[in-house]
């Protein structure tokens, strides 16, 4: 599971360079997220553009990534593909996360 | 003139080790089997449901014995797609299917979504404990 981190003025962009966040990879994803969000402050946007599949273990790892943030940090999501979008809607976790259609536009349009 | 061979209603039949690393391959085989059939539009839902059902077997049914196998059959029956899963692990608690109640989103639960996802996407499901095996049948209505 590779996470590519980009620092922008508005937020830290975390691009998931993998096609799945699922039972075999969820733990690794969660640990990578802990390490990545441990280094920076403020707003994080998780770009899921390349993630075509997520299961309940993967969903749990995304939720865990938010719960392990420190005060003052936030986690938002971007570019949910059809299966990922469906899993978030069915579990109503789409009501918990700010979700953007596109990560680059989210970073460009919302200066903090 | 020879009679025309009827189309087989079985799209896929597999027996495989119950390991979660095998799940992506199972889903891929399933999508390939559905391609070109009238069940192809169900591909996303079938992947979500099958991943949860297989992971339940890996993480719960075989937790008592550590390792096992599962058998999978996907078939078209009339107006539905049917997925049969058999494993030889521990029975479901109370020999019944979990209700699949959704955790409230604001509790930020990291688990408990599997049966909710399955129940949200199938039209019917059946569970039987038969001869030391778990037999789960998942039905999807064809569009």
Interface residues (C-beta under 8 A of the other chain):
Chain A: X20 X22 X23 X24 X53 X55 X56 X57 X59 X60 X61 X63 X64 X66 X67 X82 X83 X86 X87 X90 X91 X92 X93 X95 X96
Chain B: X20 X21 X23 X24 X27 X44 X45 X47 X48 X51 X52 X55 X58 X59 X102 X103 X105 X106 X108 X109 X110 X111 X112 X113 X114 X116 X117 X120 X121
